[in-house]
Amino acid sequence: MNPDTRSFALGSYTSNVVFYDSISPLSISNASLVICDTNTEHIVESCGEAAHAPRMVLAPGESEKSMPVLESILRTAVEHGLSRGDTIVGIGGGVITDLVGFAASVYMRGCRLVLAPTSLLAMVDAAFGGKTGVNFSGYKNMVGTFYPATDVHIAPSVLASLPEREYRSGLGETIKNALLGDEELLGLLEREHQAVAARNPEVLREVIRRGLLVKCGIVEQDLTETGIRAFLNLGHTFAHALESVAGFGTWTHGEAVAWGTAKAARLGELLGITPSAYRTRIERLYSEYGFRLHAEASHELLIEAMWHDKKLKDGRLYFVVQSGVGQTQLVPVEANTLREVLSD
């Protein structure tokens, strides 16, 4: 079966999302340099022409998302004589897609970028929409660009070998996307818990497709996060702070997002915006998928980390809260309110 390709206009860019069926392997051509990690190199070996391109293999993990590793990618591109018209391909999870996207955006002021996400989290979130970056000075995604990939290849078959914790991490973002605008997807995640957990191929493809399309619809309206794209940060101000304070890698990103989205629901409830029943629905769903909703971390260190977040505006810290599915707003929050939320 031929892949289903959909094109999205993102500012001055066009980004094509190539949806494969539930069993087809990746197939990527015209790669000038392939970047992967030791966990995804086996996927590269079976993805068509890209298997024969020059390759750089990184260590897995959040620690690679750094300026020194970025520099090593750029140096490798120079050594292989890549031009601005050549293509850098990133095959891996969110660390790879963020890092390789950043490298492509600054190499000769922008070369062609193709991404093939191999984790659920990267498929429904990190690979699409042009956000690139590295961690810097101990804080998450502090340095980066907006640079959408020309093509994003979504092949659910590669998730068969994904470790269970990483798979569940992706569900943290998938549930968040459903909350932002797809009641049908949210209901599917509630009804088909066992099938989703078991990675049923057909159910999983539909979950990925719907979860990603929520993000596509938002980013198409606001590439550079001057408006509604900020809603995609539901739970993320809490999450990024937890990742920083606990130490990158202690919590996976999706685990932190699940915790953070539950905290955002509690925040909205305290502010009189989020109905208690909706908060309970969110917490119940995350709990059913095995997410931790309690974190042992210093409240003051978490709040300090939040002040380094990109949602800081005019000296005030803003949070994304909801009154229901698809009913989202951005509100300023005082430190004492955050202390109350974190104490629950």
TAVEN-V202507 format. One record per pair of residues at least 6 apart in sequence whose C-alpha atoms are under 7 Angstrom apart, sorted by sequence separation. I is the first residue (numbers start at 0). J is the second residue. If there is no record, write none. Layout:
# TAVEN-V202507
{{I:J} {I:J}}
This chain:
# TAVEN-V202507
{{7:13} {8:14} {43:49} {44:50} {89:95} {103:109} {104:110} {116:122} {134:140} {135:141} {221:227} {267:273} {268:274} {310:316} {311:317} {321:327} {6:13} {7:14} {43:50} {89:96} {103:110} {133:140} {134:141} {135:142} {177:184} {178:185} {195:202} {221:228} {268:275} {310:317} {320:327} {321:328} {6:14} {7:15} {103:111} {132:140} {133:141} {134:142} {177:185} {194:202} {195:203} {242:250} {319:327} {320:328} {6:15} {103:112} {133:142} {264:273} {319:328} {320:329} {5:15} {6:16} {89:99} {116:126} {132:142} {133:143} {217:227} {218:228} {306:316} {319:329} {4:15} {5:16} {132:143} {174:185} {217:228} {318:329} {319:330} {4:16} {5:17} {100:112} {114:126} {131:143} {132:144} {317:329} {318:330} {4:17} {131:144} {242:255} {265:278} {317:330} {318:331} {3:17} {4:18} {130:144} {131:145} {241:255} {264:278} {317:331} {318:332} {2:17} {3:18} {130:145} {131:146} {316:331} {317:332} {2:18} {3:19} {87:103} {129:145} {130:146} {315:331} {316:332} {2:19} {129:146} {238:255} {2:20} {96:114} {129:147} {238:256} {27:46} {28:47} {30:49} {33:52} {37:56} {128:147} {129:148} {26:46} {27:47} {28:48} {32:52} {33:53} {34:54} {35:55} {36:56} {37:57} {96:116} {127:147} {238:258} {261:281} {25:46} {26:47} {27:48} {28:49} {31:52} {32:53} {33:54} {34:55} {35:56} {36:57} {37:58} {38:59} {235:256} {238:259} {261:282} {24:46} {27:49} {30:52} {31:53} {32:54} {33:55} {34:56} {35:57} {36:58} {37:59} {184:206} {234:256} {237:259} {36:59} {83:107} {86:110} {87:111} {88:112} {89:113} {90:114} {91:115} {92:116} {127:151} {235:259} {85:110} {86:111} {87:112} {88:113} {89:114} {90:115} {91:116} {92:117} {126:151} {184:209} {234:259} {83:109} {84:110} {85:111} {86:112} {87:113} {88:114} {89:115} {90:116} {91:117} {92:118} {234:260} {83:110} {84:111} {86:113} {90:117} {91:118} {93:120} {233:260} {93:121} {97:125} {257:285} {69:98} {73:102} {92:121} {96:125} {234:263} {64:94} {72:102} {96:126} {101:131} {100:131} {101:132} {122:153} {261:292} {93:125} {181:213} {61:94} {69:102} {73:106} {93:126} {97:130} {98:131} {177:210} {180:213} {257:290} {258:291} {64:98} {97:131} {98:132} {114:148} {176:210} {258:292} {97:132} {98:133} {113:148} {112:148} {113:149} {114:150} {115:151} {116:152} {254:290} {112:149} {113:150} {114:151} {115:152} {116:153} {173:210} {176:213} {111:149} {113:151} {114:152} {115:153} {176:214} {117:157} {118:158} {298:338} {117:158} {101:143} {104:146} {101:144} {118:161} {298:341} {100:146} {277:323} {119:166} {118:166} {120:168} {273:321} {274:322} {120:169} {155:204} {272:321} {273:322} {119:169} {123:173} {272:322} {39:90} {245:296} {39:91} {120:172} {267:320} {31:85} {32:86} {33:87} {34:88} {35:89} {267:321} {31:86} {32:87} {33:88} {34:89} {35:90} {36:91} {30:86} {31:87} {32:88} {33:89} {34:90} {35:91} {244:300} {264:320} {29:86} {30:87} {244:301} {263:320} {30:88} {35:95} {241:301} {240:301} {240:304} {240:305} {66:133} {65:133} {64:133} {65:134} {236:305} {64:134} {65:135} {236:308} {266:340} {265:340} {145:223} {262:340} {172:253} {171:253} {236:318} {168:251} {170:253} {171:254} {123:207} {168:252} {169:253} {172:256} {168:253} {171:256} {168:254} {171:257} {233:319} {123:210} {124:211} {232:319} {233:320} {123:211} {230:319} {128:218} {128:222} {189:284} {230:327} {139:239} {139:243} {138:243} {137:243} {25:154} {24:154} {23:154} {24:156} {14:147} {23:156} {14:148} {15:149} {16:150} {17:151} {18:152} {19:153} {20:154} {21:155} {22:156} {12:147} {14:149} {15:150} {16:151} {17:152} {18:153} {19:154} {21:156} {13:149} {14:150} {15:151} {16:152} {17:153} {18:154} {182:324} {180:324} {179:324} {180:325} {178:324} {179:325} {178:325} {21:200} {21:201} {21:204} {61:247} {61:248} {9:218} {9:219} {8:219} {7:219} {10:222} {9:222}}
